[in-house]
Amino acid sequence: MTAMPQHSISVTLRWVPGSMHLVRFLAWGRTFVVALANVTFLTPLAQSPLYLKGSVLVSMSDVSLSESEQRVFDELGRAAGRDNVLALRA
């Protein structure tokens, strides 16, 4: 997990069902799954809603993506629509 998102958006992290270390978020109609270890909370209390309510709002700069996830994320950000990502990959 190395790349940092180039797009500044907010996402809501939710637990992956049956997991205690994976969270997911939705961006551009696509679900991303990351380890909770790859989320940086700005303050210790910022993660409380995740444990108490099951979700927390974070900035994408608080989440690290793998290089392959980052490429998809960037392509989705550049594409006019989700279907146009396939054209970018061709």
PAFIKE-252089 format. One record per residue (C-alpha): residue in three letters; chain; x, y, z. Coordinates in steps of 0.05 Angstrom, whole numbers. Each point is the difference from the previous one (the first is absolute). Layout:
! residues N
  residu  chaine       u       v       w
     ala       A       X       Y       Z
...
END
This chain:
! residues 90
  residu  chaine       u       v       w
     met       A       0       0       0
     thr       A      38      60     -24
     ala       A     -38      48     -44
     met       A     -40      59      26
     pro       A     -65      21     -35
     gln       A       6      59     -47
     his       A     -73      18       9
     ser       A     -24      32      63
     ile       A     -67     -31      16
     ser       A     -34     -24      63
     val       A     -22     -72       8
     thr       A     -38     -39      52
     leu       A      37     -60      27
     arg       A     -42     -60      21
     trp       A      20     -67      27
     val       A       6     -58     -48
     pro       A     -51     -51      26
     gly       A      33     -53      42
     ser       A      65      38       5
     met       A      32      38      57
     his       A      58      28     -40
     leu       A     -29      18     -69
     val       A     -41      61     -19
     arg       A     -33      19     -65
     phe       A     -21      63     -34
     leu       A     -38      18     -63
     ala       A      28      49     -51
     trp       A     -26      11     -71
     gly       A     -45     -61       7
     arg       A      58     -46      16
     thr       A      14     -32      68
     phe       A      71       2      27
     val       A      23     -43      58
     val       A      59      19      43
     ala       A      31     -25      64
     leu       A     -16      44      59
     ala       A      75       5      11
     asn       A       3      42     -64
     val       A     -47      53      27
     thr       A      31      59      37
     phe       A     -48      33      49
     leu       A      18      73      13
     thr       A     -20      -4      73
     pro       A      -8     -61      46
     leu       A     -75      14       7
     ala       A     -12       4     -75
     gln       A      -5     -76      -4
     ser       A     -53      -5      54
     pro       A     -60       3     -48
     leu       A      28     -60     -37
     tyr       A      -1     -41      63
     leu       A     -64      29      29
     lys       A     -43       9     -62
     gly       A      35     -44     -51
     ser       A      21      57     -47
     val       A      44      62       0
     leu       A      10      57     -50
     val       A      73      10     -20
     ser       A      39      38     -53
     met       A      33     -43     -53
     ser       A      67      28      24
     asp       A     -13     -41      63
     val       A      -2     -65     -40
     ser       A      58     -34     -37
     leu       A     -14     -41     -62
     ser       A      42     -52     -35
     glu       A      31      22     -66
     ser       A     -51     -40     -40
     glu       A     -58      29      40
     gln       A      29      70      -8
     arg       A       3      -8     -76
     val       A     -74     -20      -2
     phe       A     -18      56      48
     asp       A      37      51     -44
     glu       A     -32     -27     -64
     leu       A     -69       6      31
     gly       A      15      71      21
     arg       A      22      19     -71
     ala       A     -57     -35     -36
     ala       A     -63      37     -16
     gly       A     -39     -60      22
     arg       A      11     -69      29
     asp       A      -8     -34     -68
     asn       A      55      44     -30
     val       A      52     -34      45
     leu       A      -2     -60     -46
     ala       A      18      46     -59
     leu       A      59      28      40
     arg       A      27     -70      13
     ala       A      -4     -21     -74
END
